[in-house]
Amino acid sequence: MSGNKFIVVFKDDVSKAEIQKKAEEIVSQGGFIIHNWAAEDGLLNGFSAQIPENFVQSFQSLSADTIESFEPDGIMTTQ
């Protein structure tokens, strides 16, 4: 499976149903949801996902009104 890993955080007023719909869009395009914090009443209103490269830009543009942040998932360190 090719694609990039991202952390997607939705705005506070976005419902869990809307977040689930966005997750299903990613899966329908060949992606994979790694962790869905919204479904678990987690600290973040969003999920981490592996999103196919050909769907990243269209996902961002379709979701600009609902997404708070869309960041590459990676290892963070402090100095």
CYANA upper distance limits for C-alpha pairs under 8 A (distance plus 0.5 A):
  1 MET  CA     30 GLY  CA      8.24
  1 MET  CA     31 GLY  CA      8.24
  2 SER  CA     52 PRO  CA      6.50
  2 SER  CA     53 GLU  CA      7.73
  3 GLY  CA     31 GLY  CA      7.75
  3 GLY  CA     50 GLN  CA      6.18
  3 GLY  CA     51 ILE  CA      5.56
  3 GLY  CA     52 PRO  CA      4.49
  3 GLY  CA     53 GLU  CA      5.46
  4 ASN  CA     50 GLN  CA      5.76
  4 ASN  CA     51 ILE  CA      5.94
  4 ASN  CA     52 PRO  CA      6.96
  4 ASN  CA     53 GLU  CA      6.96
  4 ASN  CA     72 PRO  CA      8.00
  5 LYS  CA     48 SER  CA      7.55
  5 LYS  CA     49 ALA  CA      5.98
  5 LYS  CA     50 GLN  CA      4.73
  5 LYS  CA     51 ILE  CA      6.72
  5 LYS  CA     72 PRO  CA      6.44
  5 LYS  CA     73 ASP  CA      5.78
  5 LYS  CA     74 GLY  CA      8.37
  6 PHE  CA     48 SER  CA      6.08
  6 PHE  CA     49 ALA  CA      5.99
  6 PHE  CA     50 GLN  CA      6.86
  6 PHE  CA     51 ILE  CA      7.72
  6 PHE  CA     70 PHE  CA      7.18
  6 PHE  CA     71 GLU  CA      5.94
  6 PHE  CA     72 PRO  CA      4.78
  6 PHE  CA     73 ASP  CA      5.09
  7 ILE  CA     46 GLY  CA      8.09
  7 ILE  CA     47 PHE  CA      6.47
  7 ILE  CA     48 SER  CA      4.80
  7 ILE  CA     49 ALA  CA      7.04
  7 ILE  CA     69 SER  CA      8.32
  7 ILE  CA     70 PHE  CA      6.40
  7 ILE  CA     71 GLU  CA      5.83
  7 ILE  CA     72 PRO  CA      6.68
  7 ILE  CA     73 ASP  CA      6.07
  8 VAL  CA     46 GLY  CA      6.00
  8 VAL  CA     47 PHE  CA      5.98
  8 VAL  CA     48 SER  CA      6.53
  8 VAL  CA     49 ALA  CA      8.24
  8 VAL  CA     67 ILE  CA      7.64
  8 VAL  CA     68 GLU  CA      8.29
  8 VAL  CA     69 SER  CA      6.43
  8 VAL  CA     70 PHE  CA      5.19
  8 VAL  CA     71 GLU  CA      7.12
  9 VAL  CA     44 LEU  CA      7.07
  9 VAL  CA     45 ASN  CA      6.08
  9 VAL  CA     46 GLY  CA      4.91
  9 VAL  CA     47 PHE  CA      7.19
  9 VAL  CA     67 ILE  CA      6.52
  9 VAL  CA     68 GLU  CA      5.95
  9 VAL  CA     69 SER  CA      5.67
  9 VAL  CA     70 PHE  CA      7.00
 10 PHE  CA     14 VAL  CA      6.89
 10 PHE  CA     19 ILE  CA      8.06
 10 PHE  CA     45 ASN  CA      6.06
 10 PHE  CA     46 GLY  CA      6.08
 10 PHE  CA     66 THR  CA      6.28
 10 PHE  CA     67 ILE  CA      4.76
 10 PHE  CA     68 GLU  CA      5.36
 10 PHE  CA     69 SER  CA      7.35
 11 LYS  CA     45 ASN  CA      7.78
 11 LYS  CA     66 THR  CA      6.19
 11 LYS  CA     67 ILE  CA      6.11
 11 LYS  CA     68 GLU  CA      5.41
 12 ASP  CA     45 ASN  CA      7.41
 14 VAL  CA     18 GLU  CA      6.90
 14 VAL  CA     19 ILE  CA      7.54
 14 VAL  CA     66 THR  CA      7.07
 15 SER  CA     19 ILE  CA      6.91
 16 LYS  CA     20 GLN  CA      6.56
 16 LYS  CA     38 ALA  CA      6.81
 16 LYS  CA     39 ALA  CA      7.39
 17 ALA  CA     21 LYS  CA      6.72
 18 GLU  CA     22 LYS  CA      6.89
 19 ILE  CA     23 ALA  CA      6.75
 19 ILE  CA     38 ALA  CA      7.98
 19 ILE  CA     46 GLY  CA      7.32
 20 GLN  CA     24 GLU  CA      6.65
 20 GLN  CA     39 ALA  CA      8.43
 21 LYS  CA     25 GLU  CA      6.79
 22 LYS  CA     26 ILE  CA      7.02
 23 ALA  CA     27 VAL  CA      6.92
 23 ALA  CA     33 ILE  CA      7.24
 24 GLU  CA     28 SER  CA      6.52
 25 GLU  CA     29 GLN  CA      6.84
 26 ILE  CA     30 GLY  CA      7.12
 26 ILE  CA     31 GLY  CA      5.57
 26 ILE  CA     32 PHE  CA      7.31
 26 ILE  CA     33 ILE  CA      8.22
 26 ILE  CA     51 ILE  CA      6.78
 26 ILE  CA     52 PRO  CA      8.36
 26 ILE  CA     55 PHE  CA      8.30
 27 VAL  CA     31 GLY  CA      5.02
 27 VAL  CA     32 PHE  CA      5.96
 27 VAL  CA     33 ILE  CA      7.68
 29 GLN  CA     52 PRO  CA      7.54
 29 GLN  CA     55 PHE  CA      7.55
 30 GLY  CA     51 ILE  CA      8.11
 30 GLY  CA     52 PRO  CA      6.90
 31 GLY  CA     49 ALA  CA      7.73
 31 GLY  CA     50 GLN  CA      5.96
 31 GLY  CA     51 ILE  CA      5.26
 31 GLY  CA     52 PRO  CA      6.00
 32 PHE  CA     49 ALA  CA      6.11
 32 PHE  CA     50 GLN  CA      5.61
 32 PHE  CA     51 ILE  CA      7.20
 33 ILE  CA     47 PHE  CA      7.62
 33 ILE  CA     48 SER  CA      6.67
 33 ILE  CA     49 ALA  CA      4.79
 33 ILE  CA     50 GLN  CA      6.85
 34 ILE  CA     47 PHE  CA      7.88
 34 ILE  CA     48 SER  CA      5.88
 34 ILE  CA     49 ALA  CA      5.48
 34 ILE  CA     50 GLN  CA      7.46
 35 HIS  CA     47 PHE  CA      5.97
 35 HIS  CA     48 SER  CA      5.71
 35 HIS  CA     49 ALA  CA      7.47
 36 ASN  CA     40 GLU  CA      7.34
 36 ASN  CA     46 GLY  CA      6.81
 36 ASN  CA     47 PHE  CA      4.75
 36 ASN  CA     48 SER  CA      7.02
 37 TRP  CA     41 ASP  CA      6.70
 37 TRP  CA     42 GLY  CA      5.15
 37 TRP  CA     43 LEU  CA      7.40
 37 TRP  CA     44 LEU  CA      6.33
 37 TRP  CA     45 ASN  CA      6.92
 37 TRP  CA     46 GLY  CA      6.18
 37 TRP  CA     47 PHE  CA      6.00
 38 ALA  CA     42 GLY  CA      6.32
 38 ALA  CA     43 LEU  CA      8.47
 38 ALA  CA     44 LEU  CA      6.96
 38 ALA  CA     45 ASN  CA      5.36
 38 ALA  CA     46 GLY  CA      5.66
 38 ALA  CA     47 PHE  CA      7.28
 41 ASP  CA     45 ASN  CA      8.50
 48 SER  CA     73 ASP  CA      7.98
 51 ILE  CA     55 PHE  CA      7.18
 51 ILE  CA     56 VAL  CA      6.71
 52 PRO  CA     56 VAL  CA      6.94
 54 ASN  CA     58 SER  CA      8.46
 55 PHE  CA     59 PHE  CA      6.36
 56 VAL  CA     60 GLN  CA      6.72
 57 GLN  CA     61 SER  CA      6.76
 58 SER  CA     62 LEU  CA      6.48
 59 PHE  CA     63 SER  CA      6.54
 60 GLN  CA     64 ALA  CA      6.42
 60 GLN  CA     70 PHE  CA      8.22
 63 SER  CA     67 ILE  CA      6.38
